[in-house]
Amino acid sequence: MEDWELEVKNHWNQVSDSDWYKSLRTEERLTRLRQDPATAFHPEMLSLIKKHVGDFSGKKILLPSSGDNHAAFAFALMGAKVTSADISERQLENAKEISDSWGLDIEYICDNTMYLSKIEDASYDLVYTSNGTLTWIGDLNEMYRNVARVLKTGGYSAMLDIHPFNRPFTGEAWKAPTIKKSYVLLRCFS
């Protein structure tokens, strides 16, 4: 593992236990997700996925850079066979604790999204990455090559991401934004 990859891994292992990330695992938030799995997705993204993938029952879905794992929980609640992959062991541990308490059968694999080296070729109906993945990927071509490699023939890849400028805001991207932290733009003049 290269130094920058180790830096990313260590960052997310620390962030996983931060107050901000704990706010994504509150009882209220998880209860809402459990009662309505669709809340894990931008409505247009879920509509697009359903249009192409159809019913999730029995479909094999991979979530590289799974982060908070809300999408993993949601797909599992909708009947999919889910594999959650993330570079951060701590993210996966926190997610596994939740899915185990809910009785969800989700496979967790610590793996780098660029390589997906622990993921078998041609084995998934859908590869889904959600908000915030691209800014952490050092080689997008390598990532897309490997996403294509792990998809079954006729499988789909869906990716939702936002511009990093949106990071200072709380809430979902499709709702009115509230500023959570300031956005500082530094300019260097010569």
Buried (B, 14 or more C-beta within 10 A) or exposed (E): EEEEBEEBBEEBBEBBEEEEBEEBBEEEBBEEBBEEBBBBBBEEBBEBBBEEBEEBEEBBBBBBBBBBBBBBBBBBBBEBBBBBBBBBBBBBBBBBEBBEEBEBEBBBBBBBBBBBEEBEEEBBBBBBBBBBBBEBBEEEEBBBEBBEBBBBEEBBBBBBBBEEEEEBBEEBEEEEEEEEEEEEEEEEEE
